[in-house]
Amino acid sequence: MSQSNPLTNAPAESWDLTRTAVLTIDLQNDFLHADGAYGRAGQSSDAIAALPEKVAPLIAAVRERGGSYISAQFTLVPGPGGEPLIAPHLKSLRPFLTKGDFCPGGFGHRLVEHLAPADYTIEKIAYSAFYQTRLEYIMRATGIDNLIVGGIVTNGGIASTLRDAHLRNIHTIMLTDGCAAFNTDVHEATVLSLATVTKNMSCAESLSWLTAHS
């Protein structure tokens, strides 16, 4: 097992798993499925495609111990005529995004089948799962203090969410191989930099810890 990070608010060994949730970021069809927005544009990654299978056993283990699964899903809000509201920087970065992509209720917006259904679903419009979402409300309403975080991309939604959690004194574990980016070097550099705000564990280490925690 990874060593406890002295800068984390509480060591994972002390967590109450009934007050713990797995939080996945952006593991939805428009990112991962071949028929989704990124798949149609040829924007794929083997590391990203492998994430649902890696994370699924952890979701099951947390649920078996009284915890929850929260899925945060990137959303493009449809405007008049259905045209999505896309931030200029995103439009420049991903010019292939178009009408219907990441639209609430659509195939592409939905959580990938391998992980569905989540206990709670969060629509997010930016990198962080906390920014202008109902995540914090759900956590308070259900007594969740701790988050085990995985998904994509490491340097975007994962990093922003973990830093926002740190600011709120929420205890977190980052799944080092349960997160991915389109560039391996960027992923590894981000994992290293986030060690100051979260506890880093692999999926295997986390599953071993959860099993021992029963």
C-alpha positions as a printed NumPy array, in Angstrom:
array([[  0.   ,   0.   ,   0.   ],
       [  1.161,   3.551,  -0.706],
       [  2.438,   5.519,   2.245],
       [  0.008,   7.981,   3.817],
       [  0.511,  11.516,   2.618],
       [  1.206,  13.73 ,   5.669],
       [ -0.468,  16.659,   3.913],
       [ -3.776,  14.819,   3.513],
       [ -6.374,  15.901,   6.07 ],
       [ -6.948,  12.342,   7.304],
       [ -5.239,   9.038,   6.481],
       [ -7.414,   6.756,   4.391],
       [ -7.026,   4.022,   6.998],
       [ -9.346,   6.013,   9.305],
       [-12.135,   6.57 ,   6.786],
       [-15.717,   5.567,   7.524],
       [-16.644,   3.827,   4.27 ],
       [-20.346,   4.481,   4.819],
       [-19.387,   8.165,   4.418],
       [-17.266,   7.514,   1.318],
       [-18.067,   7.729,  -2.396],
       [-16.27 ,   6.839,  -5.58 ],
       [-16.407,   9.901,  -7.837],
       [-15.688,   9.428, -11.522],
       [-15.076,  12.352, -13.844],
       [-16.309,  12.361, -17.452],
       [-16.491,   8.585, -18.053],
       [-19.267,   9.049, -20.59 ],
       [-20.015,   7.903, -24.102],
       [-19.023,  11.091, -25.896],
       [-15.5  ,  10.646, -24.545],
       [-15.109,   6.85 , -24.606],
       [-17.529,   5.22 , -27.041],
       [-16.57 ,   4.796, -30.704],
       [-19.848,   6.475, -31.704],
       [-19.336,   9.391, -29.298],
       [-18.055,  12.853, -30.164],
       [-14.389,  12.065, -29.504],
       [-14.539,   8.629, -31.119],
       [-16.02 ,  10.027, -34.325],
       [-13.239,  12.611, -34.382],
       [-10.521,   9.988, -33.93 ],
       [ -9.624,  11.309, -30.477],
       [ -9.067,   8.093, -28.556],
       [ -6.637,   6.645, -26.029],
       [ -6.093,   3.078, -24.874],
       [ -5.401,   4.321, -21.328],
       [ -8.711,   6.185, -21.232],
       [-10.656,   3.282, -22.768],
       [ -9.354,   0.956, -20.029],
       [-10.614,   3.082, -17.12 ],
       [-14.181,   1.756, -16.659],
       [-12.965,  -1.816, -16.195],
       [-10.319,  -0.66 , -13.706],
       [-12.696,   1.457, -11.638],
       [-15.748,  -0.85 , -11.597],
       [-14.432,  -3.22 ,  -8.866],
       [-13.787,  -0.256,  -6.566],
       [-17.335,   1.024,  -7.043],
       [-18.675,  -2.417,  -6.145],
       [-16.414,  -2.646,  -3.083],
       [-17.433,   0.776,  -1.772],
       [-21.125,   0.042,  -2.293],
       [-20.78 ,  -3.301,  -0.48 ],
       [-19.46 ,  -1.358,   2.509],
       [-22.295,   1.152,   2.579],
       [-20.746,   3.844,   0.395],
       [-21.921,   5.449,  -2.859],
       [-20.981,   6.061,  -6.473],
       [-21.213,   9.557,  -7.981],
       [-20.692,  10.194, -11.688],
       [-19.774,  13.714, -12.826],
       [-20.479,  14.175, -16.531],
       [-19.329,  17.007, -18.757],
       [-22.263,  18.909, -20.229],
       [-22.689,  21.272, -23.153],
       [-25.861,  23.231, -22.437],
       [-28.022,  23.437, -25.583],
       [-28.955,  26.945, -26.624],
       [-31.6  ,  28.177, -29.082],
       [-32.076,  25.66 , -31.872],
       [-30.058,  23.127, -29.916],
       [-26.679,  24.682, -30.668],
       [-24.418,  24.044, -27.672],
       [-22.964,  26.79 , -25.533],
       [-19.229,  26.159, -25.973],
       [-16.539,  28.198, -24.249],
       [-14.202,  29.849, -26.809],
       [-11.106,  28.048, -25.509],
       [-12.856,  24.67 , -25.809],
       [-14.142,  25.436, -29.294],
       [-10.574,  26.274, -30.329],
       [ -9.19 ,  23.135, -28.686],
       [-11.926,  20.773, -29.916],
       [-13.394,  22.285, -33.111],
       [-15.194,  19.012, -33.921],
       [-17.732,  19.515, -31.108],
       [-21.15 ,  20.173, -32.554],
       [-24.907,  20.117, -32.017],
       [-26.   ,  17.169, -29.889],
       [-22.6  ,  16.479, -28.333],
       [-22.589,  16.178, -24.53 ],
       [-26.267,  17.14 , -24.535],
       [-28.215,  16.184, -21.386],
       [-30.365,  13.138, -22.035],
       [-28.444,  12.123, -25.136],
       [-26.453,   8.939, -25.748],
       [-23.129,  10.751, -25.698],
       [-23.794,  12.471, -22.395],
       [-24.622,   9.234, -20.576],
       [-22.297,   7.309, -18.279],
       [-20.595,   4.389, -20.053],
       [-22.638,   1.197, -19.823],
       [-19.963,  -0.708, -17.865],
       [-20.39 ,   1.649, -14.893],
       [-24.082,   2.528, -15.134],
       [-26.087,   3.381, -13.224],
       [-24.491,   5.745, -10.735],
       [-26.183,   6.446,  -7.416],
       [-25.972,  10.172,  -8.161],
       [-25.195,  12.005, -11.405],
       [-23.66 ,  15.471, -11.571],
       [-23.859,  17.638, -14.687],
       [-20.755,  19.802, -14.871],
       [-19.967,  22.588, -17.314],
       [-16.268,  23.084, -16.591],
       [-13.281,  21.093, -15.345],
       [-14.133,  20.826, -11.659],
       [-17.004,  18.64 , -10.476],
       [-17.609,  21.237,  -7.749],
       [-17.919,  24.316,  -9.977],
       [-21.585,  25.36 , -10.235],
       [-22.855,  21.807,  -9.634],
       [-24.917,  20.034,  -6.961],
       [-22.026,  17.8  ,  -5.844],
       [-21.395,  19.569,  -2.555],
       [-25.121,  19.593,  -1.774],
       [-25.38 ,  15.832,  -2.364],
       [-22.342,  15.182,  -0.196],
       [-23.781,  17.222,   2.667],
       [-27.261,  15.735,   2.314],
       [-25.971,  12.149,   2.38 ],
       [-23.123,  12.595,   4.864],
       [-20.28 ,  11.907,   2.445],
       [-16.914,  13.139,   3.748],
       [-14.475,  11.178,   1.578],
       [-13.999,  10.766,  -2.174],
       [-12.097,   8.167,  -4.2  ],
       [-11.538,   9.911,  -7.521],
       [-10.902,   8.532, -11.013],
       [-11.657,   9.419, -14.624],
       [-10.431,  11.918, -17.187],
       [ -8.444,  13.884, -17.9  ],
       [ -5.798,  13.846, -15.203],
       [ -4.578,  17.385, -15.858],
       [ -8.095,  18.775, -16.368],
       [-11.201,  17.546, -14.552],
       [ -9.296,  15.331, -12.127],
       [ -6.789,  17.982, -11.057],
       [ -9.396,  20.728, -10.743],
       [-11.779,  18.544,  -8.737],
       [ -9.081,  17.341,  -6.343],
       [ -7.802,  20.849,  -5.721],
       [-11.356,  22.093,  -5.099],
       [-11.941,  19.208,  -2.683],
       [ -8.733,  20.116,  -0.851],
       [ -9.93 ,  23.705,  -0.446],
       [-13.135,  22.344,   1.128],
       [-11.257,  20.021,   3.537],
       [-12.743,  16.97 ,   1.827],
       [-10.576,  13.871,   2.14 ],
       [ -9.6  ,  12.294,  -1.18 ],
       [ -7.789,   9.397,  -2.771],
       [ -6.608,   9.823,  -6.349],
       [ -6.585,   6.566,  -8.308],
       [ -3.241,   6.947, -10.037],
       [ -4.021,   4.347, -12.707],
       [ -7.763,   4.966, -12.514],
       [ -7.159,   8.361, -14.141],
       [ -5.736,   9.057, -17.576],
       [ -4.886,  11.8  , -20.037],
       [ -4.292,  11.841, -23.777],
       [ -0.574,  12.308, -23.06 ],
       [  1.193,   9.918, -20.665],
       [  3.875,  12.44 , -19.684],
       [  1.225,  14.995, -18.757],
       [ -0.627,  12.362, -16.709],
       [  2.493,  11.377, -14.764],
       [  3.535,  14.984, -14.11 ],
       [  0.048,  15.815, -12.845],
       [ -0.051,  12.804, -10.52 ],
       [  3.249,  13.943,  -9.026],
       [  2.068,  17.525,  -8.546],
       [ -1.219,  16.492,  -6.91 ],
       [  0.51 ,  14.504,  -4.162],
       [  0.451,  17.671,  -2.041],
       [ -3.374,  17.766,  -1.954],
       [ -4.503,  14.127,  -2.098],
       [ -3.51 ,  10.606,  -1.172],
       [ -2.289,   8.683,  -4.228],
       [ -3.147,   4.985,  -4.57 ],
       [ -3.339,   2.581,  -7.491],
       [ -6.605,   0.767,  -8.182],
       [ -5.094,  -2.477,  -6.878],
       [ -3.877,  -0.793,  -3.684],
       [ -7.262,   0.825,  -3.166],
       [ -9.125,  -2.451,  -3.666],
       [ -6.782,  -4.21 ,  -1.242],
       [ -7.346,  -1.462,   1.327],
       [-11.126,  -1.614,   0.877],
       [-11.121,  -5.397,   1.231],
       [ -9.076,  -5.173,   4.438],
       [-11.439,  -2.454,   5.694],
       [-14.466,  -4.767,   5.823]])
